[in-house]
């Protein structure tokens, strides 16, 4: 079973808010105590947080549900319920969050970046909150609001300094095992690598107390048509997107299906078709498997088909390659230095307003968190509760929105779980 997962679905749900309490003060020598019902606690939020200690989305493959805790109910004597605990869900750096329809919601690039995936429900207000000169003994409270729930799509694009790109069986896995401590599967047949491998390359201390380190990604082999999805091309190509530099490996062995020049043309064409900006990335073009390349009489460095010939098996050319890769990484990091040191980003979805939708049966549905909350009372049969709900809806502009939507007297209107007949004079 694979230990690397780079795409998955995730179901998130915020905690439910606790209900407000209906209670009246009862004490000795107090004939008519006023309302003292406490508020319910708010439900916990669900946050997705980029964490550099998480390498893949494996944790969500078999367990895709994440839920925050609920708030507790209010009690008498103005005792407010405890709030639910927020749930922080760690995801790898480079995780893109989108809806099931493909709309991108957030991109968590750097450790600490976070996205509010599901809001917890607001706690209901106790009857003590509704005390006024007109309502001396309110016998109603608010119900707790349900937490948001939805399915999200998570997609991981690896964060690497250098991506190794080449045809299958060109020696990428052998090379990354030579220059780092990574131990990918290596065999003499195509598509040995079916998932990306990351390796950390460490250069010796250059005298300033710390040697350079950079991350190299071994991308599974690309084939012609990869940009159109052939051979799982999209799943592989997306891991190239965030690389600072590219190293294009060309097979120099006599068993290669194409000459090196043709390999380079096909690889660059597929990269450009997938993302045109990939062709603008700094890149090195090297000849791989040089130990198997035929030695032509009189062939020197000038006649070599590629600028640098490397053999990961014998080590020939590897030190020079690592040096060139390090130079590309240092330059890329220098250019984006300011961005690299930025503070983490917090993504919060905008609060939705109130809008009117038309259902298939011709009824009108009022959509919006505030409108649902206005009618989420414990007892709408109570005259005081009904009056309060109508007042709140008027302040939100629901009456004007219904008129603009074409609602007429007698039409059915739904707000959350409440259904009623529209009466302009009463409602407005």
PyMOL commands that set and color helices and strands:
alter all, ss='L'
color gray80, all
select helices_A, chain A and resi 58-60+127-130+172-179+226-228+233-240+260-274+276-280+290-292+318-335+337-340+369-375+383-396+398-405+424-427
alter helices_A, ss='H'
color red, helices_A
select strands_A, chain A and resi 7-13+46-50+65-67+87-91+95-98+104-108+114-118+149-156+162-166+197-202+213-218+245-251+282-288+308-309+346-347+355-358+364-367+412-415+418-421
alter strands_A, ss='S'
color yellow, strands_A
deselect
rebuild
show_as cartoon
